[in-house]
Amino acid sequence: MFADDDDYPIIESPLCQNLLVEGHPFEISIYRGVDEPEWILENTNAKGTSIIPDERFKTGEDAVGVALADFKNEPIANFLV
């Protein structure tokens, strides 16, 4: 994506959070590149596996809303891979 991804500055949303779903801990990260208008959603489970949907979001609120809805509507097994 970028010449040196480690040096590309990102902005983290204040909506990032840790969440316990059916006894399983998850980290919800919402961020964007400083030059990017849309937010990225990343859900990370206790094993360190992250799930990043292809969809990008206009606001951090949209991203966290999708994350919470996914945890509510999808089987927990989908997030434990």
Stockholm file with secondary structure:
# STOCKHOLM 1.0

chainA/1-81         MFADDDDYPIIESPLCQNLLVEGHPFEISIYRGVDEPEWILENTNAKGTSIIPDERFKTGEDAVGVALADFKNEPIANFLV
#=GR chainA/1-81 SS CCTTGGGSCEEECTTCEEEEETTEEEEEEEEEETTCSSBEEEEEETTSCEECCSCCBSSHHHHHHHHHHHHHHSCGGGGCC
#=GC SS_cons        CCTTGGGSCEEECTTCEEEEETTEEEEEEEEEETTCSSBEEEEEETTSCEECCSCCBSSHHHHHHHHHHHHHHSCGGGGCC
//
